[in-house]
Amino acid sequence: AAAAALNALKNSQTATAISVEIERGRDVAPLPFDLSTLQEVCSAKF
C-alpha cells in the first residue's frame, strides 16, 4: 500500500497544499551554572 502511494506521488505533476500552519516560538537557553552547582558537577566527575 505504501509503495503504491509512493509511486502515485512520483508520477503526479502537481500538488496542492490544503492547509499550512506557521508557529513561531523561541526556546529559552538554559541558565548557566552557579558556582556551587558547578563545583558539585566537577567534583562528581573527578
FIPA-26207 format. One record per atom (N, C-alpha, C): residue number from 1; atom name; x negated, y, z negated. Coordinates in nm, 3 decimals, always signed. Example, Ala and Ser with C-alpha at 12.3 -4.5 7.8 and 13.67 -1.06 7.14 Angstrom:
<migus>
(1; 'N'; (-1.319; -0.569; -0.780))
(1; 'CA'; (-1.230; -0.450; -0.780))
(1; 'C'; (-1.320; -0.330; -0.780))
(2; 'N'; (-1.285; -0.225; -0.708))
(2; 'CA'; (-1.367; -0.106; -0.714))
(2; 'C'; (-1.290; +0.003; -0.787))
</migus>
This chain:
<migus>
(1; 'N'; (-0.083; -0.120; +0.000))
(1; 'CA'; (+0.000; +0.000; +0.000))
(1; 'C'; (-0.087; +0.125; +0.000))
(2; 'N'; (-0.193; +0.125; -0.080))
(2; 'CA'; (-0.281; +0.241; -0.087))
(2; 'C'; (-0.357; +0.259; +0.043))
(3; 'N'; (-0.399; +0.149; +0.103))
(3; 'CA'; (-0.473; +0.157; +0.229))
(3; 'C'; (-0.384; +0.211; +0.340))
(4; 'N'; (-0.258; +0.170; +0.342))
(4; 'CA'; (-0.165; +0.218; +0.443))
(4; 'C'; (-0.139; +0.368; +0.425))
(5; 'N'; (-0.128; +0.413; +0.302))
(5; 'CA'; (-0.107; +0.555; +0.276))
(5; 'C'; (-0.231; +0.635; +0.317))
(6; 'N'; (-0.349; +0.581; +0.291))
(6; 'CA'; (-0.472; +0.649; +0.330))
(6; 'C'; (-0.482; +0.660; +0.482))
(7; 'N'; (-0.449; +0.554; +0.553))
(7; 'CA'; (-0.452; +0.558; +0.700))
(7; 'C'; (-0.350; +0.658; +0.755))
(8; 'N'; (-0.233; +0.665; +0.694))
(8; 'CA'; (-0.132; +0.760; +0.739))
(8; 'C'; (-0.180; +0.904; +0.719))
(9; 'N'; (-0.251; +0.928; +0.610))
(9; 'CA'; (-0.302; +1.062; +0.585))
(9; 'C'; (-0.417; +1.097; +0.679))
(10; 'N'; (-0.499; +0.999; +0.714))
(10; 'CA'; (-0.611; +1.024; +0.804))
(10; 'C'; (-0.561; +1.060; +0.944))
(11; 'N'; (-0.452; +0.999; +0.988))
(11; 'CA'; (-0.401; +1.022; +1.123))
(11; 'C'; (-0.316; +1.148; +1.133))
(12; 'N'; (-0.280; +1.207; +1.022))
(12; 'CA'; (-0.197; +1.327; +1.022))
(12; 'C'; (-0.280; +1.448; +1.061))
(13; 'N'; (-0.222; +1.536; +1.140))
(13; 'CA'; (-0.292; +1.655; +1.187))
(13; 'C'; (-0.271; +1.776; +1.095))
(14; 'N'; (-0.156; +1.783; +1.028))
(14; 'CA'; (-0.127; +1.899; +0.944))
(14; 'C'; (-0.079; +1.854; +0.808))
(15; 'N'; (-0.090; +1.944; +0.714))
(15; 'CA'; (-0.040; +1.918; +0.579))
(15; 'C'; (+0.021; +2.047; +0.526))
(16; 'N'; (+0.118; +2.034; +0.439))
(16; 'CA'; (+0.184; +2.150; +0.380))
(16; 'C'; (+0.179; +2.138; +0.229))
(17; 'N'; (+0.134; +2.244; +0.163))
(17; 'CA'; (+0.133; +2.247; +0.018))
(17; 'C'; (+0.272; +2.285; -0.030))
(18; 'N'; (+0.330; +2.203; -0.112))
(18; 'CA'; (+0.465; +2.228; -0.162))
(18; 'C'; (+0.461; +2.316; -0.286))
(19; 'N'; (+0.363; +2.292; -0.370))
(19; 'CA'; (+0.355; +2.367; -0.495))
(19; 'C'; (+0.209; +2.390; -0.531))
(20; 'N'; (+0.181; +2.510; -0.582))
(20; 'CA'; (+0.046; +2.544; -0.626))
(20; 'C'; (+0.056; +2.608; -0.763))
(21; 'N'; (-0.024; +2.558; -0.856))
(21; 'CA'; (-0.028; +2.616; -0.989))
(21; 'C'; (-0.168; +2.667; -1.016))
(22; 'N'; (-0.177; +2.790; -1.062))
(22; 'CA'; (-0.305; +2.851; -1.095))
(22; 'C'; (-0.306; +2.880; -1.244))
(23; 'N'; (-0.409; +2.832; -1.310))
(23; 'CA'; (-0.420; +2.854; -1.454))
(23; 'C'; (-0.557; +2.916; -1.482))
(24; 'N'; (-0.554; +3.033; -1.538))
(24; 'CA'; (-0.680; +3.099; -1.573))
(24; 'C'; (-0.700; +3.088; -1.723))
(25; 'N'; (-0.819; +3.055; -1.760))
(25; 'CA'; (-0.850; +3.044; -1.901))
(25; 'C'; (-0.999; +3.047; -1.923))
(26; 'N'; (-1.036; +3.074; -2.043))
(26; 'CA'; (-1.178; +3.075; -2.076))
(26; 'C'; (-1.197; +2.991; -2.201))
(27; 'N'; (-1.299; +2.907; -2.196))
(27; 'CA'; (-1.335; +2.831; -2.314))
(27; 'C'; (-1.432; +2.914; -2.397))
(28; 'N'; (-1.411; +2.911; -2.524))
(28; 'CA'; (-1.496; +2.988; -2.613))
(28; 'C'; (-1.619; +2.904; -2.646))
(29; 'N'; (-1.735; +2.964; -2.641))
(29; 'CA'; (-1.859; +2.894; -2.673))
(29; 'C'; (-1.859; +2.857; -2.821))
(30; 'N'; (-1.918; +2.743; -2.856))
(30; 'CA'; (-1.923; +2.707; -2.997))
(30; 'C'; (-2.012; +2.805; -3.075))
(31; 'N'; (-1.981; +2.820; -3.201))
(31; 'CA'; (-2.059; +2.911; -3.283))
(31; 'C'; (-2.199; +2.854; -3.304))
(32; 'N'; (-2.300; +2.939; -3.311))
(32; 'CA'; (-2.436; +2.890; -3.335))
(32; 'C'; (-2.449; +2.838; -3.479))
(33; 'N'; (-2.555; +2.762; -3.503))
(33; 'CA'; (-2.579; +2.710; -3.637))
(33; 'C'; (-2.609; +2.824; -3.734))
(34; 'N'; (-2.557; +2.811; -3.856))
(34; 'CA'; (-2.611; +2.896; -3.960))
(34; 'C'; (-2.734; +2.824; -4.017))
(35; 'N'; (-2.813; +2.890; -4.095))
(35; 'CA'; (-2.942; +2.835; -4.136))
(35; 'C'; (-2.928; +2.706; -4.215))
(36; 'N'; (-2.832; +2.699; -4.306))
(36; 'CA'; (-2.819; +2.579; -4.389))
(36; 'C'; (-2.776; +2.458; -4.306))
(37; 'N'; (-2.686; +2.477; -4.212))
(37; 'CA'; (-2.644; +2.366; -4.126))
(37; 'C'; (-2.758; +2.322; -4.036))
(38; 'N'; (-2.834; +2.416; -3.984))
(38; 'CA'; (-2.949; +2.383; -3.901))
(38; 'C'; (-3.051; +2.301; -3.979))
(39; 'N'; (-3.076; +2.337; -4.102))
(39; 'CA'; (-3.170; +2.262; -4.186))
(39; 'C'; (-3.118; +2.121; -4.212))
(40; 'N'; (-2.988; +2.106; -4.235))
(40; 'CA'; (-2.931; +1.974; -4.259))
(40; 'C'; (-2.946; +1.884; -4.136))
(41; 'N'; (-2.916; +1.937; -4.019))
(41; 'CA'; (-2.925; +1.860; -3.896))
(41; 'C'; (-3.069; +1.820; -3.868))
(42; 'N'; (-3.160; +1.914; -3.883))
(42; 'CA'; (-3.301; +1.884; -3.856))
(42; 'C'; (-3.358; +1.784; -3.956))
(43; 'N'; (-3.322; +1.796; -4.082))
(43; 'CA'; (-3.375; +1.703; -4.181))
(43; 'C'; (-3.316; +1.564; -4.163))
(44; 'N'; (-3.196; +1.554; -4.109))
(44; 'CA'; (-3.135; +1.423; -4.085))
(44; 'C'; (-3.204; +1.351; -3.969))
(45; 'N'; (-3.261; +1.427; -3.875))
(45; 'CA'; (-3.326; +1.365; -3.760))
(45; 'C'; (-3.468; +1.322; -3.791))
(46; 'N'; (-3.533; +1.384; -3.890))
(46; 'CA'; (-3.674; +1.353; -3.918))
(46; 'C'; (-3.694; +1.303; -4.057))
</migus>
